[in-house]
Amino acid sequence: MAFDTLNDFFAMGGHAIYVWTSWGLTLALLVGLVVHAFQERRQLMRQLQRQARREERRQPRTSAPSISTSSEASTHDA
């Protein structure tokens, strides 16, 4: 093992402040990135739901009668 004791490991040969600060910042940034991604996803899903509701309201509630084509009219006459 590179370190004789656990205290030596945490002291990092006198460079503990730099090593553990780097680890802490890296961990904080990664956690922040994951949290941000979840927030962005939640916001996007809400926007998509609002857009879908708006589009549903824009659609006419009753369907208009269909206009038959000339080929359909000839089959009905026979």
N, C-alpha and C positions, 0 to 999 in steps of 0.2 A: 504494500500500500504506500502511496506517496506521502501520507501524513502519519506520524506516530500516534497521535491522540486526536480525539474529536475536537479539542480546543485548537490544535494546530490546523485542523481542517477549516474551522470557522475563522481563524486568524489569517489564513491564506498567505502565510509567509510575510505578513506585514502589509499585504495589499487588500485586506478584507473590505475596506471602505469602497474601493473601486469595484471589486468583484461583486459584492453583494448589492451595491447600488445598481450596477449593470443588470444583474439578474432581476432585481426588483422592478426596474424600469421596463425591461423586456416583458416581464409577466404582466405588469399593469397595462402596457400597450396592447398586448395580445387579448387580455380580458376586455379592454375597451373596444377593440376591433370586433370581437364577438358580440358584445352588447349593442354596438352601433349597427351591426348587420341585422340583428333581431329587430331593432327599432325601425330600421328602414323597411324591412319586410312587412312588419305590422302596418306601417304607414301606407305602403303600396297596396296591401290587401284592402285597407279601408277605402282608399281612393278608387280601386277597382269596383268595390261594392257600391259606392256612391254613383259611379259612372253607370253601372248596370241598372241601378234603380232609376236614374235619370232617363236612360234609353227606354226602359219599360214604360215610363210615363209618356214619352213622346210617341210611342206606338199607338195607333188608333185602337180603341177598345173593341169595336165591332168590325168585322171584316166586310169589305165592300163586295157586292155581288160580282161574280166573275163574268167576264165578257166572253161569250163563246166565239170560237173561230168559225170560219166558213165550213171547214170539214166537219166540225161538231154539229153545226146547224143542219147539214145535209143528212147526217145519220139520224137526227131526231125527226126529220120530216118523213122518212121512209117507213 
